[in-house]
Amino acid sequence: MSESIISVSNLSKSYILDRRGDKSDGLRHLLENAVRKPTGILRGMFGERGKNKSIFWALKDLNLDVERGGMVGIIGRNGAGKSTLLKLLSRITEPTSGKIQLRGKVASLLEVGTGFHPELTGRENIFLNGAILGMSRREIKNRFDEIVDFSEVEKFLDTPVKRYSSGMYVRLAFAVAAHLEPEILIVDEVLAVGDSEFQKKCVGKMEDASSREGRTVLLVSHQLPLIQNLCNRCVLMDQGRIIADGPTDEVIGTYMTRGANLVKVALKERKDRAGKGRVQVIGVAMRDADGNVMREAISGSEVRISFEYVTRDGITVENCIFCVEIKKEARSYIALSTALVHQKKLDVSGPGRIDFIIPKWPLMEGTYHINTYVGSNGVMEDFIEDAASIDVIDGDFHRSGKLRHEGWRDMVLVDHSWQHAVGETSNFN
C-alpha cells in the first residue's frame, strides 16, 4: 500500500453561535443597550453568556487517509462540511480537536480572494505564494514564465490584484497553485468562476499533476461529471461526517439515492439550502397549459415549472434571477433562467410565483430532479439541490408516432426536418 500523504484522525471543528444578535452592530448599539437595559448587560458579562449561545459542529470525529499521488473527489450537499475540511487541511483555520498529518507542501485554491494580498501586484503575489510554499526565489523564477503563460493575465501582471475581476483572479491563483510544485493540491468549487476554455486547461493540469507528476489532488465540486472524469476515489460528506468512501461511481450512486429521498422533504423544512436567504423558494410544482398541477410530464406537451417564493419580512428584493436546472443522475439536461429570455427588471416582494413555460417538453421517459437557484445583484439568495423531481412519460414529440430509434435513451428531443437533393454533391474539404 502506498504511503498516506494526508492522515486525518478524529477531526472536529465547532463554532459558537451567539443568538443575541450580530456582534457587528458596533459600539453605538452596545452603548444604547447599556443605557436602556444595564442589568441585562451586566448579566451578559457575568455568568449568563452561555445561555444565549449554542455550538454548531461543522465537522465531527472525521477520519480520512489519502495515498500519495491519488486524485480524490469530495462531494456532498451545502453545509456538509466540505469547505471546512479543506480550510483545516490548508491551515486556514485550526481544528477544535483531532489530528492532521500532512507529509508534503500544500497549495490550495479555495474562495476567490484567499491566498493573495490584494494590495500587491500579480507579479508580487506569485513570489509571495512561492515563498509561503518554501521555494527559493530562483525556483520561483524558473517557473515564472510558465505560470504567467498559463494564467493569460500578462498584461495585468503589474496591477494590484484587488483590481482583478473574479475570473482573472482565479486564472492567476490556479496557475500559481498548480505550477509551484506542491505535493498536495487542494481545489474547491472556485474553478466554476472561470470560462469553459480555462476550465479545460485546469482539468488537464490536474490530470497531469496526479498521473504524470505524482502529486495528490483533493477536488470539491458539485459538477459530478467532472468528479467522475477525474477521480477514481470519491468521499461523500453529510453533516460534518463521511458517510461513503470508495470507487467514484459507487459513491455518486449513494449520493443520488439520498437526493431522491430529499425531494420528499417539504422545502420549508430543508436545512441544506445555501444563500443569503432574503428570497427563498418554498414550493416547486409542475403544471399543464391550464395551470393544473400534474404528477407526470409527457414528451411533446406544454409543461410549466412553478416556483413559489417568499421574501424575508415582506421586503422588496431587486434585480432577482430565478433559475432551474433539470438533471438525471449526474448529467444536466435543461437550464432555464428568467435573465436569459427577458431584459425587464424583476423585483419581488412578499409571497409570489414564477412559472417557467416549456411549450414542448423535450425529455424522454424517466425521473428527473430539479435544482433551484435565486440570485439578486450577483449575490446568491437561495440554492437547493434536488428541490423536486419530475416523472416523464414518452409522448408523440415529433407528431409522427415515433419517438426514438432502438437503443436510444436519455436524450434531449429537438424539432427538426430534412431534405433530399438528388444528384447534387459538394466539396466539403
SULWOMO-V136390 format. One record per backbone hydrogen bond with DSSP energy under -0.5 kcal/mol. CO is the residue of the C=O (numbers start at 1). NH is the residue of the N-H. Records with the same first field share a line. If there is no record, write none. Layout:
BEGIN
CO = NH  NH
END
This chain:
BEGIN
3 = 5  68
5 = 103
6 = 66
7 = 101
8 = 64
9 = 99
11 = 62
12 = 96  97
13 = 58  59
15 = 17  56
16 = 18
17 = 19  54
18 = 21
21 = 23
22 = 25
23 = 26
26 = 30
27 = 31
28 = 32
29 = 33
30 = 34
31 = 35
32 = 36
33 = 37
37 = 41
38 = 42
39 = 43
40 = 44
41 = 45
42 = 46
43 = 48
45 = 47
48 = 51
49 = 52
50 = 53
52 = 19
54 = 17
55 = 57
56 = 15  58
59 = 13
62 = 11
64 = 8
66 = 5  6
67 = 70
70 = 72  217
71 = 232  233
72 = 219
73 = 235
74 = 221
75 = 237
77 = 80
80 = 240
81 = 85
82 = 86
83 = 87
84 = 88
85 = 89
86 = 90
87 = 92  93
88 = 91
97 = 12
99 = 9
101 = 7  103
102 = 104
105 = 183  184
107 = 186
109 = 188
111 = 114
116 = 118
117 = 120
118 = 162
120 = 161
121 = 125
122 = 126
123 = 127
124 = 128
125 = 129
126 = 130
127 = 131
128 = 132
129 = 133
130 = 135
131 = 134
136 = 140
137 = 141
138 = 142
139 = 143
140 = 143  144
141 = 145
143 = 147
144 = 148
145 = 149
146 = 150
147 = 151
148 = 152  153
153 = 156
154 = 157
156 = 122  159
157 = 123
159 = 122
160 = 163
161 = 164
165 = 169
166 = 170
167 = 171
168 = 172
169 = 173
170 = 174
171 = 175
172 = 176
173 = 177
174 = 178
175 = 179
176 = 180
183 = 216
184 = 107  186
185 = 187  218
186 = 109
187 = 220
188 = 191
189 = 192
190 = 193
191 = 194
195 = 199
196 = 200
197 = 201
198 = 202
199 = 203
200 = 204
201 = 205
202 = 206
203 = 207
204 = 208
205 = 209
206 = 210
207 = 211  212
208 = 212  213
209 = 215
210 = 214
216 = 185
217 = 72  219
218 = 187
219 = 74
222 = 224
223 = 226  227
224 = 228
225 = 229
226 = 230
227 = 231
232 = 248
233 = 73
234 = 246
235 = 75  237
236 = 243  244
237 = 77
238 = 241
240 = 60
241 = 238  243
244 = 236
246 = 234
247 = 251
248 = 252
249 = 253
250 = 254
251 = 255
252 = 256
253 = 257
254 = 258
255 = 259
256 = 260
257 = 261
258 = 262
259 = 263
261 = 264
262 = 265
266 = 269
267 = 270
274 = 383
278 = 312
280 = 282  310
283 = 308
285 = 306
286 = 294
287 = 304
288 = 291
292 = 288
295 = 391
297 = 393
298 = 301
301 = 361
303 = 358
304 = 287  306
305 = 356
306 = 285  308
307 = 309  354
308 = 282  283
309 = 352
310 = 280
311 = 314
312 = 315
315 = 317  350
316 = 318
317 = 348
319 = 377
321 = 375
322 = 338
323 = 373
324 = 336
325 = 327  371
326 = 333  334
327 = 369
328 = 331
330 = 225
331 = 328
334 = 326
336 = 324
337 = 340  341
338 = 342
345 = 347
346 = 320
348 = 317
352 = 309
354 = 307  356
355 = 357
356 = 305  358
357 = 359
358 = 303
361 = 300
362 = 413
366 = 368  392
368 = 390
369 = 327
370 = 387  388
371 = 325
372 = 384
373 = 323
374 = 381  382
375 = 321
376 = 379
379 = 376
380 = 276
381 = 277
382 = 374
383 = 274
384 = 372  387
388 = 370
390 = 368
391 = 297
392 = 366
393 = 299
395 = 397
396 = 399
402 = 398
405 = 408
411 = 364  413
420 = 422
421 = 424
426 = 428
END
